């Protein structure tokens, strides 16, 4: 075992995290769900979602049998909803192609929706102790600093270097603890800002530390100005107090979630009423604009209360629009939850 791995393991034995809920029973299913939830989300945020999710879906068969709408409801608030859609799709494929048992071969795991090389390696290493290198955000930061690898890790050439060192550093034994150790070191010591180098077991031969480059490594993602889009979200209630909701397409932004009907800012609210089944909009009132930011654009949302005098018996597109008296069981897009909660308050 390399000095790198042995020092990490000694540190982890004393300072690592051993009380995470997915560590209590390292089944392939539990580790898989945790790894998907932990993509782009911090441990503290994931824990309550993981516990609730596993209470409802105790195994792959239950997850596969559940409607996607219900799965999205249990995911609501965790963000990056494509993860939930892929999790559900993968469960269906496991039932169909693997007799309901999570596969134990790397290539078969990698072939499942939503799983890349690092996630596949982490699942098999954490659940079965198989030797696979991992390269999540924390590991990238540790290795970029330790080896002083310049450049943004998102660039293929930089990532290739990091994978090379990740493979070299991963030991042949005690892989379960090693993979947890290097993730824990990145999360608690080799942090993005305010790194605790004085507590790091790798400090003696860390090239970034030796050359006073900890703050500049790994390289930052090139900044770009995010475009701004503008939408009007309509709050429409019928004479029964029911709220008109729109089902988002299965892919794309908020895929599969429920939202308020939306319009471009230059579209007429009155004309739009016809497609929803509303006969006439008597009065519209724009509320305070607020911004919701995605990874690739800003969305400026104008909530708009719409008073209507009559409602048609049928909605033009029942597959897309529905009246709801109770939205508590709908998986809502985050901004919609904020709008409706503000309305209630």
Residue pairs with C-beta under 8 A, 6 or more apart in sequence:
1 9
1 171
1 172
1 173
1 174
2 168
2 169
2 171
4 146
4 169
4 202
5 169
5 170
5 171
5 178
7 201
7 202
8 178
8 181
8 182
8 185
8 201
8 202
9 174
9 177
9 178
9 181
10 201
11 181
11 185
11 201
12 177
12 178
12 180
12 181
12 184
12 185
13 177
15 184
15 188
15 189
15 199
16 177
16 180
16 181
16 184
17 23
17 43
17 180
17 184
17 188
20 34
20 43
20 47
21 34
21 47
21 50
21 51
21 54
22 30
22 31
22 33
22 34
22 50
23 180
26 126
26 127
26 176
27 127
28 102
28 104
28 123
28 127
28 128
29 59
29 60
29 102
30 54
30 127
31 122
31 123
31 126
31 127
32 102
32 123
32 127
33 50
33 53
33 54
33 87
34 46
34 50
35 119
35 122
35 123
35 126
36 83
36 86
36 87
36 114
36 115
36 119
37 46
37 49
37 50
37 53
37 78
37 83
38 46
38 136
39 80
39 83
39 119
40 79
40 80
41 78
41 79
41 80
42 187
43 187
45 78
46 78
49 74
49 75
49 77
49 78
52 74
53 74
53 75
56 62
56 66
56 74
57 63
57 66
57 71
57 74
60 91
60 94
60 95
60 100
60 101
60 102
61 95
61 100
63 71
63 87
63 88
63 91
64 88
64 91
64 92
64 94
64 95
64 100
66 88
68 85
68 88
68 256
69 256
69 330
69 331
71 84
71 87
71 88
72 81
72 84
72 85
72 256
72 257
72 331
73 329
73 330
73 331
75 81
75 83
75 84
75 331
76 257
76 331
76 332
76 337
77 334
77 337
78 84
79 334
81 254
81 255
81 256
81 257
82 114
82 251
82 255
83 114
85 250
85 251
85 255
85 256
86 112
86 113
86 114
86 115
87 114
89 113
89 114
90 112
90 113
90 114
90 115
93 112
93 113
94 100
94 101
94 102
94 103
94 112
98 108
102 109
103 109
103 112
104 124
104 128
106 120
106 121
106 124
106 130
106 132
109 115
109 120
109 123
109 124
110 116
110 117
110 120
115 123
117 135
117 163
118 134
118 135
118 136
118 139
119 136
120 132
121 132
121 133
121 134
121 179
122 132
122 134
122 136
122 179
124 130
124 132
125 131
125 132
125 134
125 175
125 176
125 178
125 179
126 176
126 179
126 180
129 175
129 176
130 175
131 170
131 171
131 172
131 175
132 170
132 175
133 163
133 166
133 167
133 169
133 170
134 166
134 170
134 179
134 182
134 183
135 143
135 159
135 162
135 163
135 166
136 183
137 186
138 182
138 183
138 185
138 186
138 187
138 190
139 162
139 166
139 182
139 183
139 186
140 153
140 159
140 162
140 218
141 186
141 190
141 192
141 217
141 218
142 182
142 185
142 186
142 190
142 202
143 149
143 162
143 165
143 166
143 169
144 153
144 158
144 162
144 208
144 217
144 218
144 219
145 190
145 195
145 206
145 207
145 208
145 209
145 213
145 214
145 217
145 218
146 165
146 202
146 205
146 206
146 207
146 208
147 161
147 165
147 207
148 207
148 208
148 211
148 213
148 217
149 158
149 161
149 162
149 165
149 217
149 218
150 158
150 217
150 219
151 157
151 158
151 218
151 219
152 158
152 218
152 219
152 220
152 221
152 222
153 159
153 162
153 218
153 219
154 221
158 218
158 219
169 182
170 178
170 179
171 178
185 200
185 201
185 202
188 196
189 195
189 196
189 197
189 199
189 200
190 196
190 200
190 202
193 215
195 214
195 215
197 203
197 206
197 209
197 214
200 206
200 209
203 209
206 214
207 213
208 214
208 217
226 293
226 296
226 297
226 298
227 297
227 298
228 297
228 298
228 299
228 300
229 297
229 298
229 299
229 300
230 264
230 265
230 299
230 300
230 302
231 262
231 263
231 264
231 265
231 299
231 300
231 301
231 302
232 262
232 263
232 264
232 265
232 267
232 269
232 286
232 301
232 302
232 303
232 304
233 259
233 260
233 261
233 262
233 301
233 302
233 303
233 304
233 335
233 336
233 339
234 244
234 260
234 261
234 262
234 263
234 269
234 272
234 304
234 306
235 243
235 260
235 303
235 304
235 305
235 306
235 339
235 340
235 343
236 243
236 244
236 261
236 276
236 278
236 306
236 308
237 243
237 244
237 308
238 244
238 278
238 308
238 311
238 323
239 310
239 311
240 323
240 325
241 325
242 323
242 324
242 325
243 323
243 324
243 325
243 327
243 340
244 260
244 261
244 276
244 278
244 315
244 321
244 322
244 323
244 324
245 258
245 259
245 260
245 261
245 321
245 322
245 323
245 324
245 327
245 330
246 258
246 259
246 260
246 261
246 262
246 320
246 321
247 256
247 258
247 259
247 319
247 320
247 321
247 322
248 254
248 255
248 256
248 257
248 258
248 259
248 333
249 255
249 256
250 256
253 294
254 333
256 331
257 331
257 332
257 333
258 327
258 330
258 331
258 332
258 333
258 336
259 332
259 333
259 336
260 303
260 336
260 339
261 272
261 276
261 321
263 269
263 272
265 302
269 281
269 284
269 304
269 306
270 280
270 281
270 284
273 279
273 280
273 281
273 306
273 308
274 316
275 316
275 317
276 315
276 316
276 321
277 311
277 312
277 313
277 314
277 315
277 316
277 321
278 306
278 308
278 310
278 311
278 312
279 308
279 309
279 310
279 311
279 312
280 308
280 309
280 310
281 306
281 307
281 308
282 307
282 308
282 309
283 306
283 307
284 304
284 305
284 306
284 307
285 304
285 305
285 307
286 302
286 303
286 304
287 302
287 303
287 304
287 305
288 303
289 300
289 301
289 302
290 300
290 301
290 335
290 338
291 298
291 299
291 300
291 301
292 298
292 299
292 301
292 334
292 335
293 299
299 335
301 335
301 339
303 339
315 321
315 322
315 323
324 330
327 340
332 340
